[in-house]
C-alpha cells in the first residue's frame, strides 16, 4: 500500500516537473524572439540619432575647380553641380527675358534649396534659400567662389578694399565693399558684398539671416 502511494506521488511530482520544464522552455523561446526585435529597435534609434547629428554637423560641399573662376555668376553652377534638381519651373515672371526656379535636394538637407534666376536686359538676378545654414557658413562659401572677397573677415564693421588689374592691356581699379547690418544683440543679420570694376557695372551679393534659413541674393547690374 505504501509503495503504491509512493508511486502515485512520484508520478504526480514528475508531471509537475515536466510542466515546469515546458514552461521554462516556452519562456526562454519568447525571450529569444523578443531579443532580435529589441536589438533592431535599438539600432534604429542609434541610426536616427546619427542622422540627426549629421544634419547638425553638415556643411555645404566644398567648391571644386569647375565651380570657381567661371565667366560670370559662380553661385548658380555651384548649386546645380552639387545638388539634385527635383523639379523646375519657368516663365513665372512675364517681364523677364528668362525666369526659372530650381528645387534642389540633397540627403544632407531635410528641406529643399530653392534657386531662382531672372534676367532683365543687362541685369542678372539670383536668389537662393538655404535651410539649416548660417551667415558665417554662406560667407565662407562665397569667399571660396569669389576669392577676391577673401580680403574681408566676418566682423561687425564696414570695410573697403581696392586692387589694380589689367584687362586688355589697360589698367583698371577694382573696388570691393563689405557692409554688415547688426541687430541689437550685436549679431550680423545681413551682409552685403559689392564688387565694381570695368565700366558702370557691378556685382552685389547679399546674405540675409531669416531665422530658419539663409537667403542669398546675387545681382549683376549696369548703372
Residue frames relative to the residue before (quaternion, step in Angstrom):
aa qw qx qy qz dx dy dz
X 1.0000 0.0000 0.0000 0.0000 0.00 0.00 0.00
X 0.6681 0.4923 -0.2916 0.4756 3.55 0.89 -0.94
X 0.6453 0.5246 -0.3180 0.4552 3.57 1.01 -0.82
X 0.6403 0.5284 -0.3207 0.4560 3.55 1.03 -0.85
X 0.6578 0.5036 -0.3040 0.4703 3.57 0.99 -0.91
X 0.6288 0.5452 -0.3283 0.4468 3.58 1.01 -0.75
X 0.6595 0.5086 -0.3022 0.4638 3.55 1.01 -0.91
X 0.6322 0.5234 -0.3306 0.4659 3.57 1.05 -0.80
X 0.6562 0.5100 -0.2971 0.4703 3.57 0.98 -0.92
X 0.6494 0.5295 -0.3143 0.4462 3.55 0.99 -0.84
X 0.6520 0.5082 -0.3117 0.4685 3.56 1.01 -0.88
X 0.6410 0.5312 -0.3204 0.4520 3.57 1.04 -0.79
X 0.6638 0.4969 -0.2959 0.4743 3.58 0.97 -0.85
X 0.6319 0.5353 -0.3280 0.4545 3.56 1.06 -0.77
X 0.6325 0.5267 -0.3288 0.4630 3.57 1.05 -0.80
X 0.6477 0.5167 -0.3123 0.4648 3.57 1.00 -0.87
X 0.6551 0.5175 -0.3049 0.4583 3.54 0.98 -0.89
X 0.6502 0.5193 -0.3062 0.4625 3.55 1.02 -0.88
X 0.6478 0.5131 -0.3113 0.4693 3.57 1.00 -0.85
X 0.6367 0.5313 -0.3178 0.4597 3.58 1.04 -0.80
X 0.6468 0.5149 -0.3135 0.4671 3.57 1.01 -0.86
X 0.6550 0.5113 -0.3073 0.4638 3.57 0.97 -0.89
X 0.6498 0.5219 -0.3112 0.4566 3.57 1.01 -0.83
X 0.6626 0.4992 -0.2975 0.4725 3.58 0.94 -0.88
X 0.6324 0.5341 -0.3237 0.4583 3.57 1.04 -0.78
X 0.6572 0.5105 -0.3021 0.4651 3.57 0.99 -0.88
X 0.6474 0.5168 -0.3151 0.4631 3.59 0.98 -0.84
X 0.6474 0.5236 -0.3139 0.4563 3.55 1.00 -0.87
X 0.6442 0.5205 -0.3148 0.4638 3.59 1.02 -0.80
X 0.6370 0.5301 -0.3259 0.4550 3.58 1.02 -0.83
X 0.6537 0.5172 -0.3109 0.4566 3.56 0.99 -0.88
X 0.6438 0.5215 -0.3225 0.4578 3.57 1.03 -0.80
X 0.6517 0.5057 -0.3141 0.4700 3.58 1.10 -0.72
X 0.6719 0.5035 -0.2942 0.4566 3.58 1.05 -0.78
X 0.6018 0.6152 -0.3556 0.3646 3.58 1.06 -0.76
X 0.6733 0.4702 -0.3296 0.4658 3.66 0.81 -0.82
X 0.6237 0.5372 -0.3418 0.4534 3.60 1.03 -0.76
X 0.6589 0.5082 -0.3026 0.4648 3.57 0.98 -0.89
X 0.6571 0.5096 -0.3060 0.4635 3.57 0.96 -0.89
X 0.6400 0.5249 -0.3215 0.4599 3.59 1.01 -0.83
X 0.6577 0.5108 -0.3041 0.4625 3.56 0.97 -0.90
X 0.6457 0.5175 -0.3163 0.4639 3.58 1.00 -0.85
X 0.6422 0.5183 -0.3196 0.4656 3.60 1.01 -0.81
X 0.6397 0.5264 -0.3239 0.4569 3.58 1.03 -0.81
X 0.6437 0.5194 -0.3170 0.4641 3.58 1.00 -0.83
X 0.6571 0.5074 -0.3022 0.4685 3.58 0.94 -0.94
X 0.6525 0.5187 -0.3138 0.4546 3.58 0.96 -0.90
X 0.6418 0.5213 -0.3169 0.4646 3.58 1.01 -0.84
X 0.6500 0.5133 -0.3142 0.4639 3.58 0.99 -0.85
X 0.6462 0.5150 -0.3197 0.4637 3.59 1.02 -0.78
X 0.6327 0.5231 -0.3272 0.4680 3.58 1.03 -0.78
X 0.6510 0.5062 -0.3121 0.4717 3.58 0.95 -0.90
X 0.6487 0.5132 -0.3162 0.4647 3.58 0.99 -0.83
X 0.6305 0.5362 -0.3289 0.4547 3.58 1.06 -0.75
X 0.6186 0.5313 -0.3445 0.4652 3.59 1.05 -0.73
X 0.6612 0.5138 -0.3111 0.4495 3.56 0.97 -0.87
X 0.7444 0.4111 -0.2189 0.4784 3.58 0.91 -0.93
X 0.4370 0.7432 -0.4325 0.2638 3.57 1.28 -0.30
X 0.0879 -0.7572 0.6452 0.0512 3.52 -1.17 0.73
X 0.5742 -0.5505 0.4597 0.3948 3.55 -1.22 0.45
X 0.5807 -0.6093 0.3987 0.3641 3.62 -0.94 0.79
X 0.5216 -0.6268 0.4790 0.3251 3.54 -1.11 0.69
X 0.4857 -0.6608 0.4770 0.3161 3.63 -0.91 0.83
X 0.3121 -0.7206 0.5871 0.1966 3.55 -1.18 0.62
X 0.7229 -0.4339 0.3031 0.4442 3.57 -1.29 0.11
X 0.6701 0.5045 -0.3118 0.4464 3.59 1.03 -0.71
X 0.6268 0.5278 -0.3426 0.4595 3.61 1.26 -0.17
X 0.7340 0.4405 -0.2070 0.4736 3.57 1.16 -0.63
X 0.8422 0.1878 -0.1572 0.4803 3.53 -1.26 0.62
X 0.3029 0.7261 -0.5471 0.2858 3.54 0.94 0.93
X 0.5502 -0.6016 0.4578 0.3546 3.56 -1.26 0.28
X 0.7957 0.2216 -0.1772 0.5351 3.58 -0.05 1.26
X 0.8243 -0.2425 0.1980 0.4718 3.52 -1.09 -0.82
X 0.2412 -0.8032 0.5319 0.1172 3.59 -0.52 1.18
X 0.5564 0.6400 -0.3956 0.3527 3.61 1.13 -0.47
X 0.6657 0.5210 -0.3140 0.4322 3.59 0.84 -0.94
X 0.7108 0.4340 -0.2995 0.4656 3.67 0.65 -0.93
X 0.5806 0.5787 -0.3850 0.4239 3.59 1.07 -0.63
X 0.7276 0.4337 -0.2561 0.4658 3.60 0.72 -1.04
X 0.6603 0.4908 -0.3208 0.4693 3.61 1.01 -0.68
X 0.6463 0.5178 -0.3219 0.4589 3.61 1.14 -0.53
X 0.7877 0.3692 -0.1641 0.4651 3.58 0.99 -0.83
X 0.7540 0.3065 -0.1941 0.5477 3.60 1.23 -0.18
X 0.4784 -0.6741 0.4894 0.2778 3.56 -1.17 0.65
X 0.3880 -0.7044 0.5442 0.2390 3.56 -1.02 0.83
X 0.2728 -0.7724 0.5557 0.1417 3.57 -0.50 1.21
X 0.7462 -0.2175 0.1497 0.6111 3.55 0.98 -0.87
X 0.1614 -0.7837 0.5901 0.1074 3.57 -1.27 0.21
X 0.1887 -0.7566 0.6183 0.0979 3.52 -1.25 0.61
X 0.0555 -0.8037 0.5919 0.0251 3.58 -1.10 0.62
X 0.7827 0.3744 -0.2543 0.4273 3.53 -1.32 0.34
X 0.4361 0.7203 -0.4508 0.2962 3.60 1.17 0.39
X 0.7031 0.3371 -0.2572 0.5709 3.61 1.29 -0.10
X 0.3061 -0.8136 0.4627 0.1742 3.61 0.01 1.28
X 0.6862 0.5008 -0.2948 0.4376 3.60 1.02 -0.72
X 0.6218 0.5521 -0.3432 0.4368 3.59 1.20 -0.33
X 0.5229 -0.6109 0.4886 0.3387 3.54 -1.14 0.63
X 0.7781 0.0241 0.0089 0.6276 3.52 1.11 -0.80
X 0.1131 0.7634 -0.6327 0.0633 3.57 -0.98 0.84
X 0.1244 0.7922 -0.5793 0.1463 3.54 -0.65 1.15
X 0.1482 -0.7841 0.6003 0.0533 3.53 -1.04 0.85
X 0.1607 -0.7870 0.5930 0.0562 3.55 -0.85 1.08
X 0.1844 -0.7414 0.6355 0.1114 3.56 -1.02 0.87
X 0.0823 -0.8406 0.5348 -0.0263 3.54 -0.29 1.34
X 0.0489 -0.8061 0.5895 0.0202 3.56 -1.10 0.64
X 0.0313 -0.7648 0.6435 -0.0033 3.49 -1.34 0.49
X 0.5734 -0.5955 0.4296 0.3633 3.58 -1.14 0.54
X 0.6111 0.5678 -0.3430 0.4318 3.58 1.25 -0.34
X 0.7405 0.3519 -0.2009 0.5362 3.58 1.25 -0.27
X 0.4331 -0.6873 0.5195 0.2650 3.55 -1.01 0.82
X 0.7744 0.2669 -0.1336 0.5579 3.57 1.07 -0.78
X 0.5838 -0.5941 0.4294 0.3491 3.53 -1.28 0.40
X 0.3565 -0.6548 0.6161 0.2542 3.51 -1.31 0.49
X 0.1619 -0.7955 0.5792 0.0742 3.59 -0.84 0.96
X 0.0712 -0.7952 0.6020 -0.0108 3.55 -0.70 1.15
X 0.0522 -0.8041 0.5920 -0.0162 3.57 -0.72 1.11
X 0.0745 -0.7997 0.5958 0.0065 3.56 -0.85 1.02
X 0.0162 0.7822 -0.6218 0.0356 3.56 -0.98 0.92
X 0.1041 -0.7864 0.6078 0.0367 3.57 -1.01 0.87
X 0.0174 -0.7737 0.6322 -0.0370 3.54 -0.84 1.11
X 0.8255 -0.1407 0.0809 0.5406 3.61 -0.34 1.16
X 0.8094 -0.1807 0.1719 0.5316 3.57 -0.61 -1.18
X 0.6239 0.5498 -0.3406 0.4387 3.59 1.25 0.02
X 0.1039 -0.7781 0.6184 0.0360 3.56 -0.98 0.92
X 0.0432 -0.8144 0.5777 -0.0348 3.56 -0.77 1.07
X 0.0332 -0.7912 0.6097 -0.0339 3.51 -1.00 0.94
X 0.0017 -0.7745 0.6322 0.0217 3.58 -1.03 0.76
X 0.0746 -0.7947 0.6023 -0.0100 3.54 -0.99 0.93
X 0.1457 -0.7620 0.6242 0.0928 3.58 -0.84 0.96
X 0.0860 -0.8075 0.5834 -0.0166 3.55 -0.70 1.18
X 0.2623 -0.7813 0.5419 0.1649 3.64 -0.50 1.09
X 0.8470 0.2202 -0.1243 0.4677 3.55 -1.34 0.32
X 0.5529 0.5889 -0.4084 0.4249 3.58 0.95 0.83
X 0.3072 -0.7357 0.5705 0.1972 3.58 -1.27 -0.24
X 0.6437 -0.5134 0.3908 0.4115 3.56 -1.26 0.36
X 0.6526 0.5238 -0.3270 0.4391 3.60 0.93 -0.84
X 0.6576 0.5085 -0.3161 0.4572 3.60 0.97 -0.83
X 0.6931 0.4642 -0.2807 0.4747 3.59 0.89 -0.93
X 0.6110 0.5428 -0.3481 0.4592 3.60 1.05 -0.72
X 0.6391 0.5187 -0.3181 0.4705 3.58 1.01 -0.82
X 0.6392 0.5170 -0.3217 0.4698 3.59 1.02 -0.80
X 0.6518 0.5183 -0.3145 0.4557 3.60 0.90 -0.93
X 0.6418 0.5260 -0.3281 0.4515 3.59 0.98 -0.78
X 0.6569 0.4972 -0.3144 0.4717 3.59 1.06 -0.72
X 0.6863 0.4695 -0.2826 0.4782 3.58 1.04 -0.75
X 0.7638 0.1831 -0.0916 0.6121 3.56 1.18 -0.68
X 0.2248 -0.8394 0.4777 0.1292 3.62 0.31 1.25
X 0.5510 0.6207 -0.4041 0.3846 3.62 1.14 -0.47
X 0.6694 0.4978 -0.3024 0.4611 3.59 1.13 -0.57
X 0.4630 0.6805 -0.4495 0.3471 3.60 1.24 0.03
X 0.5433 0.6234 -0.3944 0.4009 3.58 1.25 -0.26
X 0.6857 0.4426 -0.2812 0.5049 3.61 1.27 -0.24
X 0.2648 -0.7250 0.6126 0.1701 3.54 -1.27 0.56
X 0.5329 -0.6109 0.4727 0.3454 3.55 -1.21 0.51
X 0.2937 0.7442 -0.5409 0.2596 3.56 -0.13 1.32
X 0.6258 -0.6191 0.3656 0.3025 3.55 -1.29 0.37
X 0.6662 0.4863 -0.3095 0.4731 3.61 1.20 0.07
X 0.5407 -0.6239 0.4592 0.3279 3.55 -1.12 0.70
X 0.0284 -0.7953 0.6056 -0.0027 3.55 -1.16 0.61
X 0.1235 -0.7691 0.6226 0.0747 3.55 -1.22 0.58
X 0.0215 -0.7812 0.6238 0.0101 3.53 -1.24 0.45
X 0.0846 -0.7852 0.6110 0.0544 3.56 -1.23 0.39
X 0.0117 -0.7824 0.6226 0.0077 3.54 -1.24 0.48
X 0.4038 -0.7067 0.5310 0.2359 3.55 -1.14 0.66
X 0.0200 -0.7911 0.6108 -0.0259 3.54 -0.92 0.99
X 0.3679 -0.7185 0.5506 0.2128 3.54 -1.20 0.58
X 0.0091 0.7724 -0.6337 0.0422 3.55 -0.82 1.07
X 0.8417 -0.0457 0.0023 0.5380 3.58 -0.56 1.12
X 0.6750 -0.5159 0.2635 0.4570 3.58 0.99 0.94
X 0.6379 0.4794 -0.3443 0.4947 3.57 1.21 0.38
X 0.4106 -0.7142 0.5166 0.2334 3.56 -1.05 0.80
X 0.0031 -0.7770 0.6290 -0.0223 3.53 -0.99 0.93
X 0.3508 -0.7225 0.5563 0.2131 3.53 -1.16 0.62
X 0.1967 -0.7618 0.6097 0.0966 3.55 -0.79 1.08
X 0.1471 -0.7939 0.5867 0.0620 3.56 -0.90 0.95
X 0.1248 -0.7922 0.5966 0.0295 3.54 -1.05 0.87
X 0.1034 -0.7957 0.5957 0.0361 3.56 -1.05 0.80
X 0.1304 -0.7508 0.6454 0.0535 3.53 -1.18 0.78
X 0.0586 0.8246 -0.5533 0.1025 3.59 -0.39 1.24
X 0.0801 -0.8127 0.5761 0.0353 3.63 -0.31 1.19
X 0.2154 -0.7339 0.6244 0.1586 3.56 -1.21 0.54
X 0.1939 -0.8280 0.5240 0.0472 3.55 -0.54 1.25
X 0.3499 -0.7160 0.5566 0.2346 3.59 -1.05 0.72
X 0.7405 -0.4339 0.2801 0.4301 3.59 -1.30 0.04
X 0.6657 0.4827 -0.3009 0.4831 3.58 1.25 -0.36
X 0.5593 -0.6360 0.3742 0.3776 3.56 1.28 0.13
X 0.5413 0.6145 -0.4033 0.4083 3.59 1.25 0.31
X 0.4809 -0.6570 0.4992 0.2966 3.56 -1.12 0.72
X 0.1077 -0.8099 0.5758 0.0302 3.58 -0.71 1.11
X 0.7768 0.0834 -0.0620 0.6211 3.56 1.26 -0.35
X 0.0587 -0.7946 0.6042 -0.0041 3.54 -0.93 0.93
X 0.1030 -0.8018 0.5882 0.0238 3.57 -0.77 1.09
X 0.0849 -0.7774 0.6232 0.0121 3.55 -0.91 1.03
X 0.0490 -0.8108 0.5832 -0.0069 3.58 -0.85 0.98
X 0.0404 -0.7685 0.6384 0.0153 3.52 -1.17 0.72
X 0.0051 0.7837 -0.6201 0.0356 3.57 -0.67 1.12
X 0.0182 -0.8247 0.5637 -0.0413 3.54 -0.85 0.99
X 0.8431 -0.0007 0.0365 0.5365 3.54 -0.67 -1.16
X 0.8524 0.1353 -0.0999 0.4951 3.55 -0.99 0.88
X 0.7144 -0.4752 0.3205 0.4015 3.55 -1.30 -0.27
X 0.5260 0.6497 -0.4090 0.3659 3.61 1.21 0.17
X 0.0168 -0.7913 0.6110 0.0142 3.55 -1.22 0.45
X 0.3377 -0.7038 0.5912 0.2028 3.53 -1.32 0.45
X 0.0290 -0.7864 0.6170 0.0062 3.56 -0.97 0.87
X 0.0602 -0.7762 0.6275 0.0078 3.55 -0.95 0.97
X 0.0861 -0.7894 0.6075 0.0213 3.56 -0.79 1.06
X 0.1212 -0.7635 0.6321 0.0521 3.56 -0.99 0.93
X 0.0324 -0.8419 0.5350 -0.0627 3.57 -0.41 1.27
X 0.3090 -0.7437 0.5693 0.1653 3.56 -0.87 1.02
X 0.1103 -0.8159 0.5670 0.0253 3.59 -0.53 1.22
X 0.6626 -0.5021 0.3010 0.4671 3.58 1.25 0.25
X 0.8298 0.0796 -0.0176 0.5521 3.58 0.34 -1.22
X 0.7837 0.1318 -0.1136 0.5963 3.58 1.28 0.10
X 0.3786 -0.6942 0.5640 0.2381 3.54 -1.33 0.33
X 0.1925 -0.7633 0.6076 0.1051 3.55 -0.95 0.93
X 0.1097 -0.7747 0.6214 0.0399 3.56 -0.85 1.04
X 0.0695 -0.7945 0.6032 0.0069 3.57 -0.80 1.05
X 0.0741 -0.7888 0.6102 -0.0020 3.55 -0.71 1.14
X 0.0653 0.7932 -0.6042 0.0396 3.57 -0.97 0.81
X 0.1269 -0.7362 0.6606 0.0742 3.51 -1.14 0.81
X 0.0544 0.8329 -0.5407 0.1051 3.56 -0.37 1.24
X 0.2736 -0.7203 0.6116 0.1796 3.52 -1.32 0.44
X 0.2920 -0.7904 0.5160 0.1543 3.57 -0.59 1.14
